Amino acid sequence: MPLVARNIYNKYLRDGSMMDVSLDHAVQMETGYALTSNVTTYLFDAAQDAVYVKMSQIYPRFVHHPLGRRCAAHLRGDPQDVDMATLEENDPSWSIEHAEKLSAETANDAAKGMMI
């Protein structure tokens, strides 16, 4: 398990890593220290929570972006660029307001330490 944990750290968390997720320095240091002292199943919990919070904050901007609309259309199997108003009419779960509300709730839960 320590070898796998080290590989995950080197690939995603270390500064300048191949697929750096750009976490706060404190989270990187905490995880790096835990790698040298005591590898447990909870080793990456702080990093996972930080990534989750980042994603919940970025998602609403992505939904508004033309690339986000194209990705959503692609996932539905529609190769054409679709306007968000059309998405909302056809499927309420694609609502921008719903995405922003979910993002705000997630950020609030994360701030309270109530991660999923």
C-alpha beads as a LAMMPS data file, in Angstrom:
LAMMPS data file: protein, C-alpha beads

116 atoms
115 bonds

1 atom types
1 bond types

-500.0 500.0 xlo xhi
-500.0 500.0 ylo yhi
-500.0 500.0 zlo zhi

Masses

1 110.0

Atoms # bond

1 1 1 0.000 0.000 0.000
2 1 1 2.784 2.564 0.679
3 1 1 4.124 2.126 -2.861
4 1 1 0.705 2.690 -4.438
5 1 1 0.114 5.719 -2.190
6 1 1 3.501 7.169 -3.199
7 1 1 2.649 6.685 -6.888
8 1 1 -0.699 8.478 -6.450
9 1 1 1.020 11.347 -4.628
10 1 1 3.717 11.663 -7.297
11 1 1 1.203 11.574 -10.141
12 1 1 -1.457 13.981 -8.803
13 1 1 -0.332 15.952 -5.733
14 1 1 3.378 16.712 -5.980
15 1 1 4.306 20.147 -7.405
16 1 1 5.061 19.793 -11.093
17 1 1 3.609 16.295 -11.254
18 1 1 2.317 14.772 -14.477
19 1 1 -1.359 15.458 -13.652
20 1 1 -1.091 18.051 -10.875
21 1 1 -4.493 18.939 -9.380
22 1 1 -3.081 22.184 -7.902
23 1 1 -4.012 21.765 -4.258
24 1 1 -3.122 24.135 -1.452
25 1 1 0.405 23.800 -0.160
26 1 1 -0.873 22.798 3.296
27 1 1 -2.803 19.830 1.860
28 1 1 0.220 18.759 -0.174
29 1 1 2.479 18.966 2.876
30 1 1 0.002 17.118 5.112
31 1 1 -0.323 14.282 2.612
32 1 1 3.417 14.146 1.948
33 1 1 4.163 13.961 5.669
34 1 1 1.580 11.202 6.142
35 1 1 3.309 9.214 3.378
36 1 1 6.552 9.185 5.359
37 1 1 5.023 8.486 8.750
38 1 1 1.863 6.398 8.595
39 1 1 0.051 5.266 5.460
40 1 1 -3.610 4.592 6.229
41 1 1 -6.799 4.292 4.220
42 1 1 -7.555 7.905 5.186
43 1 1 -4.321 9.267 3.690
44 1 1 -5.923 11.092 0.766
45 1 1 -9.147 12.241 2.469
46 1 1 -8.045 15.887 2.800
47 1 1 -6.865 15.938 -0.820
48 1 1 -10.099 14.316 -1.992
49 1 1 -12.184 16.884 -0.105
50 1 1 -10.127 19.756 -1.573
51 1 1 -10.583 18.429 -5.124
52 1 1 -14.322 18.003 -4.534
53 1 1 -14.656 21.602 -3.336
54 1 1 -12.668 22.882 -6.332
55 1 1 -14.835 20.950 -8.742
56 1 1 -18.058 22.182 -7.115
57 1 1 -16.859 25.772 -7.498
58 1 1 -15.758 25.372 -11.118
59 1 1 -18.772 23.442 -12.424
60 1 1 -21.201 26.401 -12.773
61 1 1 -18.640 28.302 -14.867
62 1 1 -18.146 25.239 -17.043
63 1 1 -21.900 24.924 -17.634
64 1 1 -22.039 28.533 -18.882
65 1 1 -19.075 28.084 -21.232
66 1 1 -19.717 27.064 -24.870
67 1 1 -17.428 24.075 -24.410
68 1 1 -19.562 22.945 -21.471
69 1 1 -22.682 23.126 -23.626
70 1 1 -20.962 21.076 -26.322
71 1 1 -19.847 18.467 -23.784
72 1 1 -23.364 18.198 -22.378
73 1 1 -24.742 17.789 -25.893
74 1 1 -22.152 15.123 -26.639
75 1 1 -23.021 13.196 -23.467
76 1 1 -26.665 13.194 -24.492
77 1 1 -25.676 11.896 -27.940
78 1 1 -26.514 15.170 -29.690
79 1 1 -23.466 16.266 -31.726
80 1 1 -24.764 19.816 -32.239
81 1 1 -24.062 22.738 -29.925
82 1 1 -27.174 23.241 -27.804
83 1 1 -28.292 26.382 -26.029
84 1 1 -28.749 26.030 -22.251
85 1 1 -32.349 27.317 -22.522
86 1 1 -33.163 24.364 -24.770
87 1 1 -31.517 21.988 -22.310
88 1 1 -33.584 23.364 -19.440
89 1 1 -36.819 22.963 -21.399
90 1 1 -36.077 19.339 -22.276
91 1 1 -34.425 18.199 -19.057
92 1 1 -34.793 20.159 -15.787
93 1 1 -31.724 18.453 -14.325
94 1 1 -29.549 20.509 -16.726
95 1 1 -30.771 23.813 -15.268
96 1 1 -28.070 26.406 -14.661
97 1 1 -29.881 27.534 -11.507
98 1 1 -29.991 23.947 -10.268
99 1 1 -26.257 23.523 -10.947
100 1 1 -25.423 26.777 -9.157
101 1 1 -27.645 25.863 -6.183
102 1 1 -26.029 22.439 -5.954
103 1 1 -22.587 24.020 -6.158
104 1 1 -23.418 26.485 -3.361
105 1 1 -24.825 23.725 -1.161
106 1 1 -21.745 21.610 -1.774
107 1 1 -19.436 24.494 -0.906
108 1 1 -21.400 25.137 2.300
109 1 1 -21.264 21.461 3.270
110 1 1 -17.551 21.348 2.551
111 1 1 -16.972 24.444 4.683
112 1 1 -18.779 22.717 7.549
113 1 1 -16.678 19.587 7.078
114 1 1 -19.658 17.512 5.944
115 1 1 -18.153 15.916 2.868
116 1 1 -19.819 12.954 1.171

Bonds

1 1 1 2
2 1 2 3
3 1 3 4
4 1 4 5
5 1 5 6
6 1 6 7
7 1 7 8
8 1 8 9
9 1 9 10
10 1 10 11
11 1 11 12
12 1 12 13
13 1 13 14
14 1 14 15
15 1 15 16
16 1 16 17
17 1 17 18
18 1 18 19
19 1 19 20
20 1 20 21
21 1 21 22
22 1 22 23
23 1 23 24
24 1 24 25
25 1 25 26
26 1 26 27
27 1 27 28
28 1 28 29
29 1 29 30
30 1 30 31
31 1 31 32
32 1 32 33
33 1 33 34
34 1 34 35
35 1 35 36
36 1 36 37
37 1 37 38
38 1 38 39
39 1 39 40
40 1 40 41
41 1 41 42
42 1 42 43
43 1 43 44
44 1 44 45
45 1 45 46
46 1 46 47
47 1 47 48
48 1 48 49
49 1 49 50
50 1 50 51
51 1 51 52
52 1 52 53
53 1 53 54
54 1 54 55
55 1 55 56
56 1 56 57
57 1 57 58
58 1 58 59
59 1 59 60
60 1 60 61
61 1 61 62
62 1 62 63
63 1 63 64
64 1 64 65
65 1 65 66
66 1 66 67
67 1 67 68
68 1 68 69
69 1 69 70
70 1 70 71
71 1 71 72
72 1 72 73
73 1 73 74
74 1 74 75
75 1 75 76
76 1 76 77
77 1 77 78
78 1 78 79
79 1 79 80
80 1 80 81
81 1 81 82
82 1 82 83
83 1 83 84
84 1 84 85
85 1 85 86
86 1 86 87
87 1 87 88
88 1 88 89
89 1 89 90
90 1 90 91
91 1 91 92
92 1 92 93
93 1 93 94
94 1 94 95
95 1 95 96
96 1 96 97
97 1 97 98
98 1 98 99
99 1 99 100
100 1 100 101
101 1 101 102
102 1 102 103
103 1 103 104
104 1 104 105
105 1 105 106
106 1 106 107
107 1 107 108
108 1 108 109
109 1 109 110
110 1 110 111
111 1 111 112
112 1 112 113
113 1 113 114
114 1 114 115
115 1 115 116
